[in-house]
Amino acid sequence: MIKKTLYFGNPAYLSLQNKQLVIKLPEVERNASLPECFKSQSVITRPIEDIGLVILDHKQITITSGALEALLENNCSVITCDNKSMPVGLLLPLYGNTVQNERFREQLTATLPLKKQLWQQTIKVKIQNQAHVLQYCSGEDNKCMRIWAEEVKSGDPDNLEARAAAYYWKTLYAHIPGFTRDRDGIPPNNLLNYGYAILRAIIARALVSSGLLPTLGIHHHNRYNAYCLADDIMEPYRPYVDKLVFQLVKTYGENIELTKEIKSVLLTIPTLDVVIGRKRSPLMIAATQTTASLYKCFSGELRKIAYPEM
């Protein structure tokens, strides 16, 4: 079952009662101009077990310890945002699988050749998916991207990922003068940052549910990054965000702002259609298939990660 994404961009009080997340909206309660029928809707409940992602995007949001505990116990990811409404923190459960200790050991003892092979698979699918996005957005088949995908070697020693990325961004937004993919760059970098943060939370949640450490990557190894493995595994999923952002830019223009309306579209990322092994499923479900297959690669049951192909 696809889990729900809850976004809070206004003052709210979140608590727990009878395994339900109780949502109180004080602005609605205090507004004397609203009719009583609207005020009666100022308290909403949602089953905790149905929630997969919560985004807290307002300084006047209060969440009780009990509600937070229940969300994490049910393997829900909780994202907090800064004063620019950009995701700045991610909370995940410490225990997401009944055989977590055993799976940690499998992950920790994975050999370097295995990690390099898994990274080769990851980058190959990422470049293939990027090629699909370019074809979809420009109507042209960029053969160089498909060639680079086939030429990726174990561990990607030739850094074809970077070569493909440089070409990809230059081609995708050729119509926007001066555009480069940079976290602090011009739009639509703001939308990409937001979308990737949501995607990262989804992948990290799936890794925890599969009993894996999101910190220990197969390629990324920044000592200050608590989600190296999530950053590795999300790579082939990034083009799904890229495609959605491109569609938004096409609709709203080059100088697109990260408004609530735009955020509401980006919050559909967990429900985007994804195909793995010719089977279609929402992205959030597909992520758990991917992380489950990753564990089986660590344990020796599989040799290939189940990644989505566009």
C-alpha positions, 0 to 999 in steps of 0.5 A: 500500500502506498503511504501518504505524504503530509505537508504542513505549511501553516501553524499546526499542533500535531499529537497522538490519540488512539494510533491516530495523528491528530492535526489541530489548525489554530488559525482556523479555530481562531478565525471568527469570520469563518462559519462553524462548519469550517471551524469543525474541520480544524481538527483532523485525524489520520491513521499513523500506519498510513503515513510514509512522509511528513514535511514540517514547513513552518516555525509555529508547528508543534509536534508531541513526543508521542506523535513523533515516536509513533511516526518513527515506529511506523517507519515514517520519514520526517523532514524539517524545513528552514526559514527559506522553506527548503528541507534541512533535516531528516528523521528516520527510525533506528530500527526498521527490520527484525533482522537488522543486526544480521543485515548490518553485518552483510553490508559492512563486510561487502567487498570492494569489488562488489561495491564497484560492480553495484556502482557500475550498475547504478551509473549505467541505469542513471545515464540511461534514464537521463537519456530518456528524459532528454529524448522526452523533453527535446524529442531527439535521441542523444546517442552519446548518452546511450554510448556512455551508459554502455561504456561504464566500467566497474567503479566508473573509473573514467567518471562517465557519470560526470561527463554525462551530467555535464552534457545532460544539464547543458542540453536539458536547459539549453534555453535558459541562459547561464543555467548550470546545476548548482544547489545555489544556482538560478531556477529551476535549481530551487525546484530540483533541490526540493524534489531531490530532498523528498526523493532522498527521504523516500530512499532513506526510509526504504533502506531502513525498512530493508535493514540497511545503514543509510550512512554506509555508501557503496560510492559516496563516503563524505565523512559529514554525510549521514545518508551516503547510501541513500545518495548512491541509490537515489541516482537512477531515480533522479531523472524522475524528478528532473522530468517533473521539474522540466514539465513545471518549467515548461508550464510556469516559465524559466523564473519559476518560484517555489510556491505552495502550488509548485510544492504540491506538485513536487509532493507527488514524487512518491506516487510517480509511476515507476517500472521495474522488471516490466511491472509498474508501481508508485515510486515509494513502493519501487524504492523498497523493491530496489533496497530489498534487492540491494540487501540481497546483493550484499548477502550474495542472493542476487548480483543485480540491483532492481532499478527502475528504467524509464 
